[in-house]
């Protein structure tokens, strides 16, 4: 999981699975697959998951495909 330099999570923004799906323009099931497959770090809150916005951005940066 990506963390800021201070290790303080109070500055971090947590997103729901639905928010991550909307941000990435994929289905919620795709986000669940990424979380359960270990590709996208998440933490469990009760019966739902929360994903750090920074982790979503890191995932997208690493997944960028340069065609051509």
C-alpha positions in Angstrom: 0.0 0.0 0.0 1.3 3.4 -0.9 1.7 5.8 2.0 2.6 9.4 2.4 5.9 10.4 3.8 4.6 11.0 7.4 2.7 7.7 7.6 -0.3 9.8 8.7 -3.6 8.5 7.2 -5.6 11.5 8.4 -4.6 13.4 5.2 -5.6 10.5 3.0 -8.8 10.2 1.0 -10.6 6.9 1.1 -12.8 5.9 -1.8 -15.6 3.3 -1.9 -15.6 0.6 -4.6 -18.3 2.5 -6.5 -16.2 5.7 -6.5 -13.1 3.8 -7.7 -15.2 2.1 -10.4 -16.5 5.5 -11.5 -13.0 7.1 -11.4 -11.6 4.2 -13.6 -14.7 3.9 -15.7 -15.0 0.2 -15.1 -17.6 -1.9 -13.3 -17.6 -2.5 -9.6 -17.0 -6.2 -10.2 -13.7 -5.2 -12.0 -12.6 -3.3 -8.9 -13.5 -6.2 -6.6 -11.4 -8.5 -8.8 -8.5 -6.1 -8.6 -8.8 -5.9 -4.8 -9.3 -9.7 -4.3 -6.4 -10.4 -6.7 -4.1 -8.2 -4.7 -3.5 -5.8 -7.5 -5.2 -2.9 -5.8 -4.7 -2.5 -2.0 -7.8 -2.0 0.1 -8.9 -2.1 3.7 -12.0 -3.7 4.9 -14.5 -1.6 7.0 -17.2 -3.9 8.2 -18.6 -5.6 5.1 -17.3 -3.0 2.6 -13.9 -2.0 1.3 -12.2 1.4 1.1 -9.3 2.2 -1.2 -6.9 5.0 -0.8 -7.1 7.5 -3.7 -3.3 7.5 -3.9 -3.3 3.7 -4.4 -5.8 4.1 -7.3 -3.6 6.7 -8.9 -0.5 4.5 -8.4 -2.3 1.5 -10.0 -3.3 3.6 -13.0 0.2 5.0 -13.4 1.8 1.5 -13.3 -0.9 0.1 -15.7 -0.6 2.7 -18.4 0.1 1.1 -21.7 2.1 3.0 -24.3 0.9 1.9 -27.7 3.1 2.5 -30.7 
